[in-house]
Amino acid sequence: MAFDNPLNPMYSQDDWDIMQAAYDKAAATLVVKSSSDEEAKVIAETVMTAFNRGNRDINSLAALAVVIAVNSHPTVSGTKDGTEQRVA
């Protein structure tokens, strides 16, 4: 999902570049294949919200977006068929 800079920008090109880099990193981590994926929307919204609140660190923005996307996905629960799974 490209972060396009509109005609009357509220963000500088550097701001858009930071958000795009964070989005790309999070999307690669989650293997998002299309900008229409639900995870893509969550990543974009999370990156922009955190950026608007002052976060300018690409790694931090990407990590936050990954955590939010994983936690918002209804099938990621850490359990299988309602039974807790223990790995170690």
ABEGO torsion letter per residue (X at the ends): XBBBBBABBABBAAAAAAAAAAAAAAAAAAGBABAABAAAAAAAAAAAAAAAAGBABAAAAAAAAAAAAAAABAABAGBBGGBBBBAX
